Amino acid sequence: MLQNTSQFREDIARYTAAIDRISHEQEKLSAKKLLTDLVHQVKHLDDVHTEMIYSKQMSSTGNELKSNISTIRKNLETTLKSYLKDSYY
């Protein structure tokens, strides 16, 4: 499961720490929403993979979820970079 990998947990911890350093409340809320969406999409992808394994069927939903996850990560990275210009989060 992707959500249980050490890399994903490290990314979430890094994002959370960076979000906590954002001083503008509106931007902080926006970044928190992106992080919540990311976790939700990854969980959904894990669920789809589990279902595919048990049903032995391929699903096109996986590709859409992977694309959503990539887009959310890019948006989150952009948001954090723009508000934490002086440091690498």
N, C-alpha and C positions, 0 to 999 in steps of 0.2 A: 504494500500500500504506500503510495506516494506521501500521504500525509504523515506517515510514521517514520520516514527516512530522516537520518540525522541532518542531511543537507537542508531539507525543507524546514525542520525545526530551527536550525541555525539561521536560515533566512528570515523566518518569522520573528525570532528574537532580535535580529539585526534591524529589521523594519520597525518593530515595536520600540526599540531604544531610540531610533532616529525620529520616529513620530513624536515621542515624548519630548524631544528637544525643539520641536517647532513651537515658536512663540505665538504665532497668529492662530487664534482659536478656530476660525473658519477653515483655514488650511489644514489644521490638525484634524478637525472632524472629517474633512474630505479624504485625507490620507487614511484615517482609521476606517472609513467606509470602504476604500479600495482594499485595504488589508482584509477586512471582513469578507468582501466579495471574493478575494483570492482564496481564502481558506474554504469558503463555501464551494467554489468551483472545483477545487482540488478534491474535496470530499465527494462531490458529485461524480467526478471522474473516477475516483476509486470505487464508488458504488456501481457505476456503469461497467467497469472492468470486472468486478466481482460477478455481476449479472451475466456478462458475456461468457465468463468461465463456466458458470453453472448451466447456462442455457446452450452453450456451445454454438453461439451465433455471433456474427460480426455486427457491430453497430456503427452507424455513421455519426452517432452522437459523440463518440470519443474524439473525433477530429474537430468538431465544433467546440467542444469543451477545451481542448488543447489550445485552440486559437483564442478562445476567451481568456484563458489563463495567461497566455503570452501577452495579450493586449493589456490586461490588468497589471501585470508585472511592469510592462513598459510605462504605463501611466503612473504607477506608484514610484518607480525609479525617477521619472521626470519630475514628479511632485517633490520628492525628497531632495533631489539635486538643486531644484530652484529655491528651496527654502533653507537649505543647509549648505550654501555655497562655499563656506569657509572650511568645511571638513568633509572627509569621506565618511559617510554614515556607516 
